[in-house]
Amino acid sequence: MIKKEDLLKELREALVAEEQSIPIYMKHLDSAVFWTGWDLETITKIKTLFSTLARESGRHKIIITGLIERIQEDKRNAF
């Protein structure tokens, strides 16, 4: 079991890490693949995968935020 405040702390840290990392990856993706020398097909696949990752990250943020809200409202002190 984990204390409510410890769980909330971990979820908030995970949320911040995700919010900060994905935009950084997306920002540097173009310059990173440019220097690899990979063919256009490979670069396109990578960009598509990162776009999917960014979109899924947005969905994940909504889920984590909802989870945080539910845990905050819950009367239990351990999960």
Summary of the structure (lengths in Angstrom):
residues: 79
radius of gyration: 17.5
end to end distance: 5.4
largest distance: 55.7
contacts: 180
relative contact order: 0.19
helix: 82%
strand: 3%
